[in-house]
Amino acid sequence: MKKFLTIIMATTMMLSILTGCAESDEYLEQRCEELRSEIVALQEQKVAIEAEIVDAKEVNGTAKYVVTFRIKQSHFTLDIGEHIKDSMNEITIEIPVDKEYYDSVSVGNTVNDDFRVGSLIMHGSFGNWKVTVDKKEIR
């Protein structure tokens, strides 16, 4: 009989503990959802404020147009090491430009994709440079 009462008491305590956890989990989930919605609202406000700042700079004539270029070299070879080296040597560079050039390019455009004739003549290397627009922003 003692063993039976001990099992019933232990089961009752476990159920009451688990029930208490479930309520706090629901509260935490609700609080997390509230915080997520608040984060989304704040991000939207941030984007709107940044757009207002850019518009004000354009009106005042103090806007700086910056284009980020991605420069990558590639070789025509079956050597996997050469392809890995080319990927590791890829660079990005930010260059301030005027408004006309800024408006004339878009992200992903290839600006230059020339064959490297000098490397072919001097070293017998077949390759080219690929310059693309990586990012555009107004500061």
C-alpha atoms as one frame of an Amber mdcrd trajectory, in Angstrom:
protein
   0.000   0.000   0.000   2.870   2.392   0.847   4.431   1.673  -2.501   1.151
   2.416  -4.292   0.714   5.761  -2.461   4.314   6.706  -3.192   3.787   6.043
  -6.912   0.565   8.088  -6.949   2.237  11.007  -5.128   5.236  10.921  -7.456
   2.956  10.865 -10.507   0.890  13.770  -9.169   4.011  15.837  -8.503   5.376
  15.144 -11.985   2.093  16.156 -13.630   1.902  19.389 -11.635   5.525  20.257
 -12.504   4.976  19.588 -16.223   1.729  21.579 -16.245   3.530  24.572 -14.764
   6.223  24.374 -17.449   3.668  24.294 -20.240   2.104  27.561 -19.102   5.443
  29.354 -18.919   6.402  27.963 -22.353   3.223  29.432 -23.823   4.020  32.789
 -22.214   7.563  32.699 -23.567   6.343  31.816 -27.072   3.862  34.683 -26.964
   6.556  37.100 -25.760   8.952  35.915 -28.506   6.276  36.512 -31.137   5.639
  40.023 -29.781   9.358  40.778 -29.913   9.649  39.428 -33.464   6.814  41.659
 -34.654   8.418  44.621 -32.893  11.733  43.884 -34.635  10.002  43.811 -38.026
   8.283  47.138 -37.308  11.593  48.713 -36.231  13.360  47.432 -39.339  10.639
  48.976 -41.512  11.050  52.292 -39.667  14.824  52.126 -40.172  14.431  51.583
 -43.933  11.986  54.507 -44.155  14.313  56.817 -42.210  17.308  55.818 -44.345
  15.281  56.573 -47.495  14.373  59.998 -46.102  18.040  60.716 -45.367  19.077
  59.730 -48.906  16.312  61.897 -50.376  17.419  64.858 -48.262  21.042  64.383
 -49.359  19.996  64.255 -53.018  17.971  67.455 -52.640  20.869  69.235 -50.906
  23.400  67.923 -53.427  25.540  66.221 -50.763  24.788  62.636 -51.823  27.745
  60.390 -52.601  27.165  57.621 -55.114  29.264  54.541 -54.431  29.489  51.456
 -56.636  31.160  48.286 -55.347  32.879  46.241 -58.045  33.801  42.555 -57.789
  36.991  41.726 -59.670  37.808  38.111 -60.440  40.428  36.469 -62.592  39.707
  33.182 -64.310  41.922  30.802 -66.244  41.087  28.351 -69.002  42.667  25.256
 -67.503  41.811  21.854 -66.059  43.984  22.482 -62.976  41.636  22.580 -59.971
  44.289  24.398 -57.933  44.279  27.264 -60.418  40.492  27.601 -60.130  40.679
  27.570 -56.322  43.403  30.227 -56.431  41.263  32.393 -58.714  38.313  32.141
 -56.319  40.479  32.986 -53.319  41.983  36.018 -55.081  38.599  37.576 -55.873
  38.375  41.155 -54.548  35.739  43.842 -54.095  36.467  47.537 -54.333  34.245
  50.550 -53.579  34.543  53.489 -55.963  32.676  56.814 -55.717  31.083  57.660
 -59.072  28.906  60.425 -60.490  25.122  60.149 -60.650  24.987  59.423 -64.398
  27.266  56.387 -64.122  25.461  55.253 -60.959  22.148  55.311 -62.821  23.590
  53.586 -65.906  24.726  50.388 -64.129  22.769  47.878 -62.101  23.787  45.173
 -59.662  25.025  42.078 -61.482  26.060  43.881 -64.677  29.375  42.824 -66.185
  31.486  45.954 -66.651  34.481  44.262 -68.236  35.274  40.705 -69.325  38.541
  41.008 -71.255  41.004  38.350 -72.357  44.506  38.886 -70.905  46.608  39.086
 -74.066  49.806  40.112 -72.228  49.725  37.014 -70.037  49.221  34.844 -73.113
  52.204  36.359 -74.909  54.565  36.521 -71.923  53.610  33.405 -69.916  51.375
  31.302 -72.165  48.526  31.731 -69.675  44.942  31.685 -70.992  42.697  33.760
 -68.760  40.555  36.825 -68.371  39.406  39.446 -65.877  35.753  39.669 -64.975
  34.577  42.927 -63.395  30.957  43.019 -62.216  28.829  45.419 -60.183  28.409
  43.880 -56.731  26.530  46.618 -54.861  25.244  50.186 -55.300  24.511  52.652
 -52.531  23.979  56.326 -51.884  25.738  57.737 -48.844
